[in-house]
Amino acid sequence: MIGTDLVYVPVFGEQLRAPGTRFAQQVFAPSELLVARRRGLEDAAYERHLAGRWAAKEALVKAWSQAVFGMQPPLDRDSLDWREIEVVPDAWGRISLRVTGRAGAAFAAQFGDEPVTSASISHDGDYAIAVVQL
């Protein structure tokens, strides 16, 4: 199964910068935010980075949903804790996704313990895109 997602970075950035927002803390695992900070990303670069990670999370959910086409989804999208879908880079910046917690249990029940190994994020201008293959 394949999932893809495209994020318009300027609007995503507005969501991150909204006064009083906790959006980033609600949808990204602490380790994901730490990766961005350790890379020294600020302002537009930080927003672009997180937009790509958001696209990867959405792409995973779309691929997972497609895998259960015609059946009830294993998790209600509105109750999904997005921090349980984590974009994890290796030492060279290549990514994989790790699914933990309640989402991880549902994911493992369907796919076993194998990680999502086919994932890619790309940026071009005002857009970030991600593709995930399960």
Rosetta blueprint (number, residue, H / E / L):
1 M L
2 I E
3 G E
4 T E
5 D E
6 L E
7 V E
8 Y E
9 V H
10 P H
11 V H
12 F H
13 G H
14 E H
15 Q H
16 L H
17 R H
18 A L
19 P L
20 G L
21 T L
22 R L
23 F H
24 A H
25 Q H
26 Q H
27 V H
28 F L
29 A L
30 P H
31 S H
32 E H
33 L H
34 L H
35 V H
36 A H
37 R H
38 R H
39 R L
40 G L
41 L L
42 E L
43 D H
44 A H
45 A H
46 Y H
47 E H
48 R H
49 H H
50 L H
51 A H
52 G H
53 R H
54 W H
55 A H
56 A H
57 K H
58 E H
59 A H
60 L H
61 V H
62 K H
63 A H
64 W H
65 S H
66 Q H
67 A H
68 V L
69 F L
70 G L
71 M L
72 Q L
73 P L
74 P L
75 L L
76 D L
77 R H
78 D H
79 S H
80 L L
81 D L
82 W H
83 R H
84 E H
85 I E
86 E E
87 V E
88 V E
89 P E
90 D L
91 A L
92 W L
93 G L
94 R L
95 I E
96 S E
97 L E
98 R E
99 V E
100 T L
101 G H
102 R H
103 A H
104 G H
105 A H
106 A H
107 F H
108 A H
109 A H
110 Q H
111 F H
112 G L
113 D L
114 E L
115 P L
116 V E
117 T L
118 S E
119 A E
120 S E
121 I E
122 S E
123 H E
124 D E
125 G L
126 D L
127 Y E
128 A E
129 I E
130 A E
131 V E
132 V E
133 Q E
134 L L
